[in-house]
């Protein structure tokens, strides 16, 4: 009985931690003034990186009820410099539909772009008075490069120590415009040199867990949505993995401590980040109406898109809907 009680207490603690961590999402740059204070790794500030590149593939399809269903998964190429089957599908689709403007827009929204995730404090207030946690901050590559140049210039000129926990300072990143006309300006805030409070220094989100998360269910769902939208068949290596997906009952996954049926440790803050990215995707991608995609059949330069095999797509939708509950 004591062993069972111990197991129950552990399960209760996992659920408690999961609820407490759900708000720790990838922070996006907002229009106007953004203030970013980089936080070095608390265990090894001089050697462990405070940033990591990443990319995300988004996909969209229709569920059985006719409503839009979204899925997203990290891009292996942009995150780990490894071959990415989803990238291969997107590149093949771009070649197939070259010149078809409607499909080019849809395909471009599925393409992952390299970005940076940076550990730091973020606020739209100069004094960070509304900041309550350290975040993983999303940055376009160009903005990250400008920020690094500004930091290194201050350090080389001995103007300040922007990365110091005790005497560091933030940088103002001003975002203007939208879409392709978005512009960013980076400016140091040297007058606001302050120590990083313990609650920010001691409680840092894990870059490693964020970039190493993988979910077989979402990987397959995202890939199949890309296949359905473009008519590009799943790569053989990916198609053969369908049988290895976790079962809806979750029995196989449940045998591994801390693992959900998705194959992701749901007790970590980083496990919620891709779910949040799907919410961003609903507002940011796939602007063309479905009728525009149907123009593919009338394009003289391309053949009608063949419907890929989707015998287990309904099961994928069912699992995704279950995960969002």
Buried (B, 14 or more C-beta within 10 A) or exposed (E): EEEEEEEEEEEEEBEEBBEEBBEBBBBBBEEEBBBBBBBBBBEEBEEEEBBBBBBBBBBBBEBEEEEEBBBBBBBBBBBBEEEBBBBBBBBBBBEBBEEBEBBBBBBEBBBBEBBBBBBBBBBBEEEBEEBEBBBBBBBBEEBBEBBBEBBEEBBEEEEBBBBBBEEBBBBBBBBEEEEEEBEBEBEBBEEBBEEBEEEBBEEBBBBEBBBEBBBBBBBBBBBBBBBBBBBBBBBEEBBEBBEEBBEEEBEBBEEEEEBBBBBBBBBBBBBBBBBBBBEBBEEEBBEBEEEBBEEBEEBEEBEEBEEBBBEBBEBBBBBBEEBEE
